[in-house]
Amino acid sequence: MTPSSAKCRCPGSVIGDPSRRSFLKNSAAGFGWLALSSMLADRAISDAPRATRTQFPARAKNVILCFMDGGPSHVDTFDPKPMLKEHEGKAIGEGAVSKRSQSSASRVWFGSPWKFKQRGESGLWISDLFPHIASVADELCVVRSMRGELPLHGQQNLLLHTGRIIGQAPSLGAWVTYGLGSENENLPGYVLLNNDWVPNGGLENFGSSFLPASYQATMLRPTGTPVDNIEPSDTRELQQRKLALLAEQDHEFAQQSGDTNAIEGAIANYETAFRMQSTIPQIADISQEPEHIQKLYGVDSKDEHQHLYATQALRARRLVESGVRFVEITCPSFDGNNSPWDQHSQIKTNHEKNARVTEQSVAALIIDLKQRGLLDETIVIWAGEMGRTPHTPKVTESCGRDHHVDGYTIFMAGGGFQSGIAYGETDEFGNSVVHNLVDIHDIHATILHQLGVDHMSLTYRHGGRDHRLTDVHGRIIKDLLAS
């Protein structure tokens, strides 16, 4: 994919008469015309030249990222380590100290408070912390050999989302929608279902950076009006006149600044917002969903946080069903100050709280997608930015686990990934990867591959060179993929 071809793919539409079309064609360096020609209201989105966007047959069309902000403990969820219990309270020693975790030789091993069992026909090991996810074990492709770069939330969040620990790059969702667009002209291609919490690293985790602004995430709140100003206060005719005025102002701005990305993104965003006014409220309203589906997700929960997360998870299914390309769901923070899964103390109490809030809805999402025939074409990702140390300063009833990126776990489901498998291995204490090392660039490359996109070819020229999501890294892990 070349930068020039990317420009003609930017979603956006301008609704107006032929004279306005002529105006746009001759203004703003022609970018208004690009938006107009590709996204007129009376033109179906399927007519856009999207056939050239995939380099090979795609196994998946959509992505839902269930982001477990803060770092769930791998040795308490999907990576059982009996040796931790056997050696609990014993010093880890110099050989186990790592720069990729909060560690010192005097720290002691800490066994899991939960028991592990083999689940489903596949026999996948999952702890009692996740009873609902355990019920869909045969759908999961678990990667136990992830390794990050720094044991810091902000840097690891940015690495997970953008492939860079310093950010300043488009997010995975932005790259996916840049490469593939949306299947519904009335909806954005990338939606963030936020739960009133912005993770470390900030909104840059969900931004488009140097890509046109139309590829950044559109945020939907869990309660109240889902998007600011989504309910129109003007008549349709008046809105169209305002849009024409904005196009004129954009033309003047382009002449002064030459910032074509800003112009292109602004036009696309104006017009997408115009069309979203009727579509977003309808999709966000889950009240018409059958009662058994709402209960499946946990919408009926008396726990406020679980109710909100369940609502967003159900919206995620409705969004991909409606053609949104990439959806991310964030976790709620219980105190509004700390990352949800970041339990340096009270890990048993707090991990159980986070599990109660999220895991029923994640399992329901997989079940619901499958029963609707959508799981095969939707990649569901469950991932935090890091794991947690298999050791602690001192084993007590209130102890916790600290930051750890030398070995952690994520999983995928659907979208052509193998099901019921565990890939990779950490050592007998879960302290570091010993087999089939995987980094986030490999995961990004493999996800793009399943979407029919070559990660080496998905580029955008900025600052004098071609950029890509995986930069100079990334390999497709074919052992994760179904034949």
C-alpha positions as CSV (number, residue, x, y, z in Angstrom):
1,M,0.0,0.0,0.0
2,T,1.4,3.4,-0.9
3,P,0.6,6.7,0.7
4,S,-0.9,8.0,-2.5
5,S,-3.4,5.1,-2.6
6,A,-4.2,5.6,1.0
7,K,-5.5,9.1,0.3
8,C,-8.2,8.0,-2.0
9,R,-9.4,5.5,0.7
10,C,-10.1,7.9,3.5
11,P,-13.7,7.6,4.6
12,G,-15.8,10.7,4.7
13,S,-18.6,12.2,2.7
14,V,-20.0,15.6,1.7
15,I,-23.6,15.9,1.1
16,G,-24.6,18.7,-1.3
17,D,-25.4,19.9,-4.7
18,P,-23.2,19.9,-7.9
19,S,-22.0,23.4,-7.3
20,R,-20.7,22.4,-3.9
21,R,-19.0,19.4,-5.4
22,S,-17.3,21.7,-7.9
23,F,-16.2,23.9,-5.0
24,L,-14.7,21.0,-3.1
25,K,-13.0,19.6,-6.2
26,N,-11.1,22.9,-6.7
27,S,-10.4,23.7,-3.1
28,A,-8.4,22.4,-0.2
29,A,-5.8,20.9,-2.6
30,G,-8.5,18.6,-3.8
31,F,-9.0,16.8,-0.6
32,G,-12.6,17.8,-0.2
33,W,-13.2,16.1,-3.5
34,L,-11.5,13.0,-2.3
35,A,-13.9,12.8,0.6
36,L,-16.9,13.7,-1.6
37,S,-16.1,11.2,-4.3
38,S,-15.7,8.3,-1.9
39,M,-18.4,8.8,0.6
40,L,-21.5,10.4,-0.9
41,A,-24.6,9.6,1.1
42,D,-26.3,7.9,-1.7
43,R,-23.4,5.6,-2.4
44,A,-23.1,2.3,-0.6
45,I,-19.8,1.8,1.3
46,S,-19.4,-1.6,-0.4
47,D,-18.8,0.3,-3.7
48,A,-15.6,1.8,-2.4
49,P,-12.4,0.4,-4.0
50,R,-11.7,-1.8,-1.0
51,A,-10.8,-5.0,-3.0
52,T,-7.3,-3.7,-3.4
53,R,-6.8,-3.3,0.4
54,T,-6.2,-7.0,1.2
55,Q,-3.1,-8.6,-0.3
56,F,-4.4,-12.2,0.2
57,P,-7.5,-13.9,1.4
58,A,-8.5,-12.7,4.8
59,R,-9.6,-15.0,7.6
60,A,-11.1,-12.2,9.7
61,K,-12.9,-8.9,9.1
62,N,-13.1,-7.3,12.5
63,V,-11.2,-7.0,15.8
64,I,-12.4,-6.6,19.4
65,L,-9.6,-5.9,21.9
66,C,-10.6,-6.5,25.5
67,F,-7.8,-4.4,27.2
68,M,-7.0,-5.6,30.7
69,D,-5.3,-2.4,31.8
70,G,-2.7,-2.8,34.6
71,G,-1.5,-6.3,34.0
72,P,-3.4,-9.4,35.0
73,S,-1.1,-12.0,36.7
74,H,-0.1,-14.7,34.2
75,V,0.7,-17.2,37.0
76,D,-2.8,-16.8,38.5
77,T,-4.8,-17.1,35.3
78,F,-3.4,-19.2,32.3
79,D,0.2,-20.2,33.2
80,P,0.1,-22.7,36.2
81,K,3.3,-23.0,38.2
82,P,3.1,-25.6,41.0
83,M,6.8,-24.9,41.9
84,L,5.7,-21.5,43.2
85,K,3.7,-23.2,46.0
86,E,6.5,-25.7,46.7
87,H,9.0,-22.9,47.1
88,E,6.7,-20.2,48.6
89,G,8.5,-17.9,51.0
90,K,12.0,-18.9,49.7
91,A,14.3,-16.2,48.3
92,I,14.4,-16.0,44.5
93,G,18.2,-15.5,44.5
94,E,20.4,-13.5,42.1
95,G,19.7,-15.8,39.2
96,A,16.1,-14.8,39.1
97,V,16.6,-11.1,39.2
98,S,15.5,-9.4,36.0
99,K,15.6,-5.8,34.7
100,R,12.2,-6.5,33.1
101,S,10.5,-6.8,36.5
102,Q,10.5,-5.2,39.9
103,S,12.9,-7.7,41.4
104,S,15.7,-8.2,43.8
105,A,17.5,-11.3,45.2
106,S,15.8,-11.0,48.6
107,R,12.3,-11.3,47.2
108,V,10.4,-14.5,47.8
109,W,8.4,-16.8,45.6
110,F,4.6,-16.5,46.0
111,G,2.3,-19.3,44.9
112,S,-1.1,-18.7,43.4
113,P,-4.1,-18.3,45.7
114,W,-6.2,-20.0,43.0
115,K,-6.3,-23.6,41.8
116,F,-5.8,-24.5,38.2
117,K,-7.8,-27.1,36.3
118,Q,-7.7,-28.5,32.8
119,R,-10.8,-27.2,31.0
120,G,-12.9,-28.3,28.0
121,E,-12.0,-31.1,25.6
122,S,-8.7,-29.3,24.9
123,G,-7.6,-29.6,28.5
124,L,-6.4,-26.0,28.6
125,W,-5.2,-25.0,32.0
126,I,-7.2,-22.1,33.5
127,S,-7.4,-21.1,37.1
128,D,-10.6,-20.8,39.2
129,L,-10.3,-17.1,39.0
130,F,-12.0,-17.3,35.5
131,P,-15.0,-19.7,35.7
132,H,-16.8,-18.2,32.7
133,I,-13.7,-17.9,30.5
134,A,-13.0,-21.5,31.5
135,S,-16.3,-22.5,29.9
136,V,-15.0,-21.3,26.5
137,A,-11.5,-22.8,26.9
138,D,-11.9,-24.7,23.6
139,E,-12.2,-21.4,21.7
140,L,-9.0,-19.9,23.2
141,C,-5.5,-19.5,21.6
142,V,-3.4,-18.7,24.6
143,V,0.1,-17.3,24.3
144,R,2.2,-17.8,27.4
145,S,5.5,-16.5,26.1
146,M,5.0,-12.7,25.7
147,R,7.9,-10.4,26.6
148,G,7.7,-6.7,26.8
149,E,10.4,-4.0,27.1
150,L,9.9,-2.0,30.3
151,P,8.0,-2.7,33.5
152,L,6.2,0.6,33.3
153,H,2.5,1.0,32.6
154,G,2.7,4.0,30.2
155,Q,5.4,2.6,28.1
156,Q,3.9,-0.9,27.9
157,N,0.4,0.4,27.1
158,L,1.9,2.4,24.3
159,L,3.8,-0.6,23.1
160,L,0.7,-2.8,23.1
161,H,-1.3,-0.2,21.2
162,T,1.2,1.5,18.9
163,G,4.2,-0.8,18.8
164,R,6.4,2.0,20.3
165,I,7.2,2.6,24.0
166,I,7.4,6.3,23.3
167,G,4.1,6.5,21.4
168,Q,4.1,9.2,18.7
169,A,2.7,6.6,16.3
170,P,-0.8,5.4,15.2
171,S,-2.6,2.8,17.3
172,L,-3.3,-0.7,16.1
173,G,-6.9,0.3,15.6
174,A,-5.9,3.3,13.5
175,W,-3.7,1.2,11.3
176,V,-6.4,-1.5,10.8
177,T,-9.0,1.1,9.7
178,Y,-6.4,2.9,7.6
179,G,-5.7,-0.3,5.8
180,L,-9.2,-1.7,5.5
181,G,-11.7,1.1,6.2
182,S,-15.2,0.6,7.7
183,E,-18.0,-1.5,6.3
184,N,-20.6,1.0,7.3
185,E,-20.4,4.6,6.1
186,N,-22.6,5.7,9.0
187,L,-20.1,4.6,11.6
188,P,-16.5,5.2,12.3
189,G,-14.1,2.4,11.6
190,Y,-12.5,2.4,15.1
191,V,-14.6,2.7,18.3
192,L,-13.3,2.9,21.9
193,L,-15.8,1.7,24.4
194,N,-14.4,3.5,27.4
195,N,-15.3,2.9,31.0
196,D,-14.6,6.3,32.4
197,W,-10.9,5.6,32.7
198,V,-7.9,6.7,30.5
199,P,-5.0,4.4,30.9
200,N,-1.4,5.4,31.4
201,G,0.0,6.6,28.2
202,G,-3.1,8.7,27.7
203,L,-5.3,9.0,24.6
204,E,-2.3,8.5,22.4
205,N,-3.0,4.8,22.9
206,F,-6.1,5.3,20.7
207,G,-4.9,8.0,18.4
208,S,-4.0,8.2,14.7
209,S,-0.8,10.3,15.1
210,F,0.5,11.1,11.6
211,L,-2.3,9.2,9.9
212,P,-5.3,11.3,9.0
213,A,-7.4,12.2,12.0
214,S,-10.4,10.2,10.7
215,Y,-8.6,7.0,11.8
216,Q,-8.4,7.8,15.5
217,A,-10.8,6.1,17.9
218,T,-14.3,7.5,18.4
219,M,-15.1,7.2,22.1
220,L,-18.4,5.9,23.4
221,R,-19.2,6.4,27.1
222,P,-20.8,3.6,29.2
223,T,-23.6,5.8,30.6
224,G,-25.6,8.9,29.4
225,T,-25.2,10.3,26.0
226,P,-22.6,8.0,24.3
227,V,-20.9,10.7,22.3
228,D,-20.8,14.5,22.8
229,N,-23.2,16.4,20.5
230,I,-24.5,13.3,18.9
231,E,-28.1,14.5,19.2
232,P,-28.6,17.2,16.6
233,S,-29.9,20.6,17.7
234,D,-30.4,21.9,14.1
235,T,-32.4,20.8,11.1
236,R,-30.8,18.7,8.5
237,E,-30.8,21.6,6.0
238,L,-29.1,23.9,8.5
239,Q,-26.5,21.3,9.3
240,Q,-25.7,20.9,5.6
241,R,-25.2,24.7,5.3
242,K,-22.9,24.6,8.3
243,L,-20.9,21.8,6.7
244,A,-20.5,23.9,3.6
245,L,-19.2,26.8,5.7
246,L,-16.8,24.5,7.4
247,A,-15.5,23.3,4.0
248,E,-14.9,26.9,3.0
249,Q,-13.0,27.6,6.2
250,D,-10.9,24.4,5.6
251,H,-10.0,25.7,2.2
252,E,-8.8,29.0,3.7
253,F,-6.8,27.1,6.3
254,A,-5.2,24.8,3.7
255,Q,-4.0,27.8,1.8
256,Q,-2.4,29.3,5.0
257,S,-0.9,26.1,6.5
258,G,-0.5,23.5,3.8
259,D,-1.5,20.9,6.4
260,T,-3.3,18.5,4.1
261,N,-3.7,15.7,6.7
262,A,-5.6,18.1,9.0
263,I,-7.9,19.1,6.1
264,E,-8.5,15.6,5.0
265,G,-9.2,14.4,8.5
266,A,-11.5,17.3,9.3
267,I,-13.7,16.8,6.3
268,A,-14.0,13.1,7.0
269,N,-14.8,13.7,10.6
270,Y,-17.4,16.3,9.9
271,E,-19.3,14.1,7.6
272,T,-18.9,10.9,9.6
273,A,-20.3,12.8,12.6
274,F,-23.2,14.0,10.5
275,R,-24.2,10.4,9.6
276,M,-23.5,9.0,13.1
277,Q,-26.3,11.1,14.6
278,S,-29.0,8.5,14.0
279,T,-26.8,5.3,14.0
280,I,-24.8,5.6,17.2
281,P,-27.7,6.1,19.6
282,Q,-29.5,3.2,18.0
283,I,-26.5,0.8,18.4
284,A,-25.6,2.1,21.9
285,D,-29.2,1.3,23.1
286,I,-29.0,-2.4,24.2
287,S,-32.5,-2.3,25.8
288,Q,-34.0,-4.1,22.8
289,E,-31.6,-7.0,23.1
290,P,-33.3,-10.2,24.4
291,E,-33.3,-10.7,28.1
292,H,-31.3,-13.9,27.9
293,I,-28.6,-12.1,26.0
294,Q,-28.4,-9.3,28.5
295,K,-28.1,-11.8,31.3
296,L,-25.5,-13.8,29.4
297,Y,-23.2,-10.7,29.4
298,G,-24.1,-9.7,33.0
299,V,-26.0,-6.5,32.2
300,D,-28.4,-7.5,35.0
301,S,-25.6,-7.5,37.6
302,K,-26.1,-5.4,40.7
303,D,-22.4,-4.6,40.7
304,E,-22.2,-1.2,39.0
305,H,-18.8,-1.8,37.4
306,Q,-19.9,-5.2,36.1
307,H,-23.1,-3.8,34.7
308,L,-21.2,-1.0,32.8
309,Y,-18.6,-3.4,31.4
310,A,-21.3,-5.9,30.3
311,T,-23.1,-3.0,28.6
312,Q,-19.9,-2.1,26.7
313,A,-19.1,-5.7,25.8
314,L,-22.6,-6.1,24.3
315,R,-22.2,-2.9,22.4
316,A,-19.0,-4.3,21.0
317,R,-20.8,-7.2,19.4
318,R,-23.5,-4.8,18.0
319,L,-20.8,-2.6,16.5
320,V,-18.9,-5.3,14.7
321,E,-22.2,-6.8,13.6
322,S,-22.9,-3.3,12.1
323,G,-19.6,-3.2,10.2
324,V,-17.2,-1.4,12.6
325,R,-13.7,-2.7,11.9
326,F,-12.0,-2.3,15.2
327,V,-13.5,-2.1,18.7
328,E,-11.7,-1.7,22.0
329,I,-13.2,-2.1,25.5
330,T,-11.3,-0.7,28.5
331,C,-11.7,-1.8,32.1
332,P,-13.2,0.5,34.8
333,S,-10.9,1.7,37.6
334,F,-12.5,1.2,41.0
335,D,-10.9,4.2,42.6
336,G,-10.3,6.4,39.5
337,N,-6.6,6.6,40.3
338,N,-5.0,3.2,39.7
339,S,-4.8,0.9,36.7
340,P,-7.6,-1.7,37.2
341,W,-5.4,-4.9,37.3
342,D,-2.4,-3.2,39.0
343,Q,-2.4,-5.1,42.4
344,H,0.8,-4.5,44.3
345,S,-1.1,-5.6,47.4
346,Q,-4.3,-7.4,48.1
347,I,-4.0,-9.4,44.9
348,K,-6.6,-12.0,45.9
349,T,-9.3,-9.5,46.8
350,N,-8.6,-7.2,43.8
351,H,-8.0,-9.7,41.1
352,E,-11.2,-11.4,42.1
353,K,-13.0,-8.1,41.8
354,N,-11.6,-7.4,38.4
355,A,-12.4,-10.9,37.3
356,R,-16.0,-10.6,38.5
357,V,-16.4,-7.3,36.6
358,T,-14.9,-8.5,33.2
359,E,-14.7,-12.2,32.7
360,Q,-18.3,-13.1,32.3
361,S,-18.8,-10.5,29.6
362,V,-15.6,-11.6,27.8
363,A,-16.8,-15.2,27.7
364,A,-20.3,-14.0,26.7
365,L,-18.8,-12.1,23.8
366,I,-17.1,-15.2,22.5
367,I,-20.3,-17.3,22.9
368,D,-22.6,-14.7,21.4
369,L,-20.3,-14.1,18.4
370,K,-20.1,-17.8,17.8
371,Q,-23.8,-18.5,17.9
372,R,-24.4,-15.6,15.4
373,G,-21.7,-17.0,13.0
374,L,-19.5,-14.0,13.6
375,L,-16.6,-15.5,15.6
376,D,-14.9,-17.0,12.6
377,E,-14.6,-13.5,11.1
378,T,-13.9,-11.6,14.3
379,I,-10.6,-11.7,16.3
380,V,-11.2,-11.3,20.0
381,I,-8.1,-10.3,21.9
382,W,-7.7,-10.4,25.7
383,A,-4.5,-8.7,26.8
384,G,-3.0,-6.6,29.4
385,E,0.2,-4.6,28.9
386,M,2.2,-6.8,31.2
387,G,2.1,-9.7,33.7
388,R,2.9,-9.7,37.4
389,T,5.9,-11.0,39.3
390,P,5.8,-14.5,40.6
391,H,7.5,-13.2,43.7
392,T,6.8,-10.6,46.3
393,P,8.8,-8.8,49.1
394,K,7.0,-10.9,51.8
395,V,4.2,-13.5,51.7
396,T,1.3,-12.2,53.7
397,E,-2.5,-12.3,53.5
398,S,-2.5,-8.9,51.9
399,C,0.5,-9.2,49.6
400,G,0.4,-8.6,45.9
401,R,2.5,-8.9,42.8
402,D,4.5,-6.2,41.0
403,H,5.3,-5.2,37.4
404,H,6.7,-8.0,35.2
405,V,7.3,-8.0,31.4
406,D,9.8,-10.9,31.2
407,G,7.1,-13.4,30.5
408,Y,3.3,-12.9,30.5
409,T,0.1,-14.2,28.8
410,I,-2.6,-13.0,26.4
411,F,-5.1,-14.9,24.4
412,M,-7.0,-14.6,21.1
413,A,-10.2,-16.3,20.0
414,G,-11.9,-16.6,16.6
415,G,-10.6,-15.0,13.4
416,G,-8.8,-18.1,12.1
417,F,-6.7,-18.6,15.2
418,Q,-6.2,-22.1,16.5
419,S,-8.6,-23.0,19.4
420,G,-7.9,-24.8,22.6
421,I,-4.1,-24.4,22.5
422,A,-1.4,-22.9,24.7
423,Y,1.7,-21.6,22.8
424,G,5.1,-20.8,24.3
425,E,6.4,-21.5,27.8
426,T,7.9,-19.7,30.8
427,D,10.3,-21.3,33.2
428,E,9.1,-23.4,36.1
429,F,8.4,-20.3,38.2
430,G,6.9,-18.2,35.5
431,N,9.7,-15.8,35.7
432,S,11.0,-15.6,32.2
433,V,10.3,-17.0,28.7
434,V,12.2,-20.2,27.8
435,H,10.4,-21.4,24.7
436,N,8.8,-19.7,21.6
437,L,9.4,-16.1,22.6
438,V,6.7,-13.7,21.3
439,D,6.7,-9.9,21.3
440,I,3.9,-7.5,20.5
441,H,5.2,-6.8,17.0
442,D,4.7,-10.5,16.2
443,I,1.1,-10.3,17.5
444,H,0.4,-7.2,15.4
445,A,1.9,-8.8,12.3
446,T,-0.2,-12.0,12.9
447,I,-3.4,-10.0,13.4
448,L,-2.9,-8.0,10.2
449,H,-2.2,-11.3,8.4
450,Q,-5.5,-12.7,9.5
451,L,-7.2,-9.5,8.2
452,G,-5.6,-10.1,4.8
453,V,-2.9,-7.4,5.2
454,D,0.8,-7.8,4.9
455,H,2.4,-5.9,7.8
456,M,5.4,-5.1,5.7
457,S,3.3,-3.4,3.0
458,L,0.9,-1.4,5.2
459,T,2.9,1.8,5.2
460,Y,2.4,5.6,5.4
461,R,4.9,8.1,4.4
462,H,5.7,10.7,7.1
463,G,8.7,12.7,7.9
464,G,10.6,11.6,4.9
465,R,10.2,7.8,5.3
466,D,7.7,5.0,5.2
467,H,6.3,4.0,8.5
468,R,4.5,0.8,9.5
469,L,2.8,-0.6,12.6
470,T,5.6,-3.2,13.2
471,D,8.4,-0.8,12.2
472,V,11.5,-3.0,11.5
473,H,10.1,-5.9,13.6
474,G,7.3,-8.5,13.5
475,R,6.9,-12.0,12.2
476,I,3.7,-14.0,11.5
477,I,3.4,-16.8,14.0
478,K,1.9,-19.5,11.9
479,D,1.7,-22.0,14.7
480,L,-1.1,-19.9,16.2
481,L,-3.2,-20.1,13.1
482,A,-5.8,-22.7,12.1
483,S,-5.0,-24.6,8.9
